[in-house]
Amino acid sequence: MGCAAQASTVYDFQYTFASTGDVVTGSFSGNASGDLITNLSNIAVSVDGVAFNGSGSLFGSSYVDALGNAQPGGAIVSFDGLQNNFIFADSNFPLDPNYTNVFSAESLTDPTVGLALTATTGTFDVPFVAANWSVTQVPEPATLSLLGLGLAAVGIARRRRKNGGSPA
C-alpha cells in the first residue's frame, strides 16, 4: 500500500526591499513539510501591486549551485526565508531565458546573498534579509465555513436563551 497523497495548500508571501521600500507579494500552491514548501504551482507575483506579466501561471525554477546555474522546476520556499531556492519567472527559465520579470532567492551557500528582482519598477540585486520575508498559509474555504457555522450556532443558542428567558 502506498502513502496517501498530500493535498496542496495555498500560501501568500511578501518581501520588502529595505533599500527601496518596494514590496513583492504573491501566492503559490505547494506542500509543506517542516519549514520547507515544495511542489510549487499556481505562482503569482506582484511588485507594489502591479502583477508580473503572466502572473498566475509563472514558472518555478531553482538554482543548482552557488554560481547561479539553474534548472527548470525544483523551486523550494521556506517559511523563515533562510532556505529559499526559487526563481519565479514568466518564462520557463533556464530553458527559455527570455523572461520579462523574475523574482528569485537562493541560500545554497549563504542566506544573506542572492535575492534579485527584475520588474517594471527596475532591477534590484541586493542581500536577502530574512526579516523582510514572510509566508502564511491561506485558510481553506472549508475551514472558514466551519468557523462561520460555529459562530452562527453560538449566536442562535444565545438568542434562544435570551428570548426563552429563565424563570426568576
C-alpha positions as CSV (number, residue, x, y, z in Angstrom):
1,M,0.0,0.0,0.0
2,G,1.3,3.5,-0.9
3,C,1.1,6.6,1.2
4,A,-1.8,9.0,0.7
5,A,-1.0,12.0,-1.5
6,Q,-0.5,15.2,0.4
7,A,-3.0,17.9,-0.5
8,S,-1.6,21.1,-1.9
9,T,-2.2,24.2,0.2
10,V,-2.2,27.9,-1.0
11,Y,0.3,30.2,0.6
12,D,0.8,34.0,0.4
13,F,4.2,35.6,0.6
14,Q,5.7,39.0,0.9
15,Y,9.1,40.5,0.7
16,T,10.0,44.2,1.3
17,F,13.2,45.6,-0.2
18,A,14.7,47.6,2.7
19,S,16.7,49.8,0.3
20,T,13.8,50.9,-1.9
21,G,10.7,50.1,0.0
22,D,9.4,48.1,-2.9
23,V,7.0,45.3,-1.8
24,V,6.9,42.0,-3.6
25,T,3.7,40.0,-2.9
26,G,2.3,36.9,-4.3
27,S,0.9,33.4,-3.8
28,F,1.6,29.8,-4.8
29,S,0.3,26.3,-4.1
30,G,2.6,23.8,-2.5
31,N,3.2,21.0,0.0
32,A,4.7,21.9,3.4
33,S,7.0,19.6,5.4
34,G,8.6,21.2,8.4
35,D,10.0,24.6,7.3
36,L,10.0,23.8,3.6
37,I,7.3,24.1,0.9
38,T,7.9,22.1,-2.3
39,N,5.9,21.1,-5.4
40,L,5.1,24.8,-6.1
41,S,2.5,25.7,-8.7
42,N,-0.1,28.4,-9.5
43,I,2.6,31.0,-8.8
44,A,1.6,34.7,-8.9
45,V,3.8,37.7,-8.2
46,S,3.2,41.5,-7.9
47,V,5.5,44.4,-7.2
48,D,3.9,47.3,-5.5
49,G,0.5,46.0,-6.6
50,V,1.5,45.6,-10.3
51,A,1.2,41.9,-11.4
52,F,4.1,40.3,-13.3
53,N,3.4,39.6,-17.0
54,G,1.8,36.2,-17.0
55,S,1.2,36.3,-13.2
56,G,-0.8,33.3,-12.1
57,S,1.0,31.0,-14.4
58,L,4.6,31.8,-13.6
59,F,7.3,29.1,-13.7
60,G,9.2,28.0,-10.7
61,S,12.8,27.0,-11.3
62,S,15.7,26.5,-8.9
63,Y,19.4,27.1,-8.5
64,V,21.7,24.1,-8.6
65,D,24.9,25.8,-7.4
66,A,26.3,29.0,-5.9
67,L,27.4,30.1,-9.4
68,G,23.8,30.8,-10.4
69,N,23.3,27.8,-12.6
70,A,19.6,26.9,-12.7
71,Q,17.3,24.1,-13.6
72,P,13.6,24.1,-14.5
73,G,11.5,23.0,-11.6
74,G,12.6,22.2,-8.1
75,A,11.7,25.5,-6.5
76,I,11.7,25.5,-2.7
77,V,10.4,28.1,-0.3
78,S,11.0,28.1,3.4
79,F,8.8,29.9,6.0
80,D,11.8,31.7,7.5
81,G,13.3,32.5,4.2
82,L,16.7,31.1,5.1
83,Q,16.4,28.0,2.8
84,N,14.7,29.6,-0.2
85,N,15.8,28.3,-3.6
86,F,13.5,29.6,-6.2
87,I,13.3,31.5,-9.5
88,F,9.7,32.8,-10.3
89,A,9.7,33.9,-13.9
90,D,7.3,34.5,-16.7
91,S,9.3,32.1,-19.0
92,N,10.4,28.6,-18.3
93,F,13.9,29.7,-17.2
94,P,16.6,28.4,-17.9
95,L,15.2,26.5,-20.9
96,D,13.7,29.9,-22.1
97,P,16.0,32.7,-20.8
98,N,13.7,35.4,-22.4
99,Y,11.8,36.4,-19.3
100,T,10.3,39.9,-18.8
101,N,10.0,39.6,-15.0
102,V,11.8,37.4,-12.4
103,F,11.9,37.2,-8.6
104,S,14.4,34.9,-7.2
105,A,16.1,34.0,-3.9
106,E,18.7,31.3,-3.1
107,S,20.5,30.3,0.0
108,L,22.6,27.4,-1.3
109,T,25.8,28.8,0.3
110,D,25.0,32.0,2.2
111,P,21.4,33.0,3.2
112,T,22.5,36.7,3.0
113,V,23.2,36.6,-0.7
114,G,21.1,36.0,-3.8
115,L,17.9,38.0,-3.9
116,A,17.2,39.6,-7.3
117,L,14.1,41.2,-8.8
118,T,13.6,42.4,-12.3
119,A,10.3,44.0,-12.9
120,T,8.7,47.1,-14.4
121,T,9.8,49.1,-11.4
122,G,13.5,48.4,-12.1
123,T,16.2,45.8,-11.3
124,F,17.4,45.1,-7.8
125,D,20.2,42.8,-6.8
126,V,20.5,43.1,-3.0
127,P,21.4,41.0,0.0
128,F,18.5,38.9,1.2
129,V,17.2,40.0,4.6
130,A,15.2,37.2,6.1
131,A,13.4,39.6,8.4
132,N,11.8,41.1,5.3
133,W,10.3,37.8,4.2
134,S,7.0,36.2,5.3
135,V,4.9,33.2,4.1
136,T,1.5,32.5,5.5
137,Q,-1.0,29.7,4.8
138,V,-4.2,30.9,3.2
139,P,-7.2,29.4,5.2
140,E,-9.2,26.8,3.3
141,P,-12.8,27.7,2.4
142,A,-14.0,24.7,4.3
143,T,-12.2,25.8,7.5
144,L,-13.7,29.3,7.2
145,S,-17.2,27.7,6.6
146,L,-16.9,25.6,9.7
147,L,-15.8,28.6,11.7
148,G,-18.8,30.6,10.3
149,L,-21.2,27.8,11.1
150,G,-19.9,27.5,14.7
151,L,-20.3,31.3,15.3
152,A,-23.8,31.1,13.9
153,A,-24.7,28.2,16.2
154,V,-23.4,30.2,19.2
155,G,-25.5,33.2,18.1
156,I,-28.6,31.1,17.7
157,A,-28.1,29.4,21.1
158,R,-27.6,32.8,22.7
159,R,-30.7,34.3,21.1
160,R,-32.8,31.3,22.2
161,R,-31.6,31.6,25.8
162,K,-32.3,35.3,25.8
163,N,-35.8,35.0,24.2
164,G,-36.8,32.0,26.2
165,G,-35.7,33.6,29.4
166,S,-35.1,31.8,32.7
167,P,-37.6,31.6,35.5
168,A,-36.9,34.1,38.3
